[in-house]
Amino acid sequence: MLQIGDGITIEYVNENKEVKTAKSKVLENNNDHIFINYPADKETGRTIYLNQQTEITVFFFDENQIPYKCTSEVIGKRKEDIPMIVISIPPKEEMVRLQRREYLRVDTMLKATITQNDVETFDTFIVNISAGGVAIAVPEGVALQENGEVVTEFELPLKEPVKIKAVAEMKRVYEDEQTGKTRAIIEFTELTNDHQQYIMKYCFQQQLLTRLKKV
């Protein structure tokens, strides 16, 4: 399922017992183990060094852009022209296919532009986001069609801001019991792999910030 050149996301626990994420790329594939370049921390971009026997979780997309995760372990290193880390890979039947609801979801407040029926456009805020979709605040006077197709545009405030544009489906419109405001659930149907990775990065960062505030 993993091919040479595929990008992967790694989740691991560091020496301070913090859950961290990093990105890497498959350089070689030998069925039950793969060789990857040294991962780069998703927050700082710095190279990280994982010790042998470190347990990690690997997130990736298959050739059909379906997300999967699997439990892995660092089993060695190889020093050649390009230094590489060797990690174990379980058989396909032991990999977990992620459903959209399983994406990490975080509360947020991002400006967004929504277009439905190719002509009706309005500005709003994303109040909750994951790599599978968003929840938005519905402005007064805006009528939304459930199950209708919309285009969602917004910018992620990463170290280098990323503009996201995705085709999506309006899944549900409802009234939030806590706030009394109208909300809508939008599920992405057409989103590039790169943009999905950026959203995942943003969600991991927001999750980490939330954890740090609670310490």
Stockholm file with secondary structure:
# STOCKHOLM 1.0

chainA/1-215         MLQIGDGITIEYVNENKEVKTAKSKVLENNNDHIFINYPADKETGRTIYLNQQTEITVFFFDENQIPYKCTSEVIGKRKEDIPMIVISIPPKEEMVRLQRREYLRVDTMLKATITQNDVETFDTFIVNISAGGVAIAVPEGVALQENGEVVTEFELPLKEPVKIKAVAEMKRVYEDEQTGKTRAIIEFTELTNDHQQYIMKYCFQQQLLTRLKKV
#=GR chainA/1-215 SS CCCTTCEEEEEEECTTSCEEEEEEEEEEECSSEEEEECCEETTTCCBCCCCTTCEEEEEEECTTCCEEEEEEEEEEEECSSSCEEEEECCCGGGSEECCGGGSCCEEEEEEEEEEETTTEEEEEEEEEEETTEEEEECCTTCCCCTTCEEEEEEEECSSSCEEEEEEEEEEEEEECTTTCCEEEEEEEEECCHHHHHHHHHHHHHHHHHHHHHHC
#=GC SS_cons         CCCTTCEEEEEEECTTSCEEEEEEEEEEECSSEEEEECCEETTTCCBCCCCTTCEEEEEEECTTCCEEEEEEEEEEEECSSSCEEEEECCCGGGSEECCGGGSCCEEEEEEEEEEETTTEEEEEEEEEEETTEEEEECCTTCCCCTTCEEEEEEEECSSSCEEEEEEEEEEEEEECTTTCCEEEEEEEEECCHHHHHHHHHHHHHHHHHHHHHHC
//
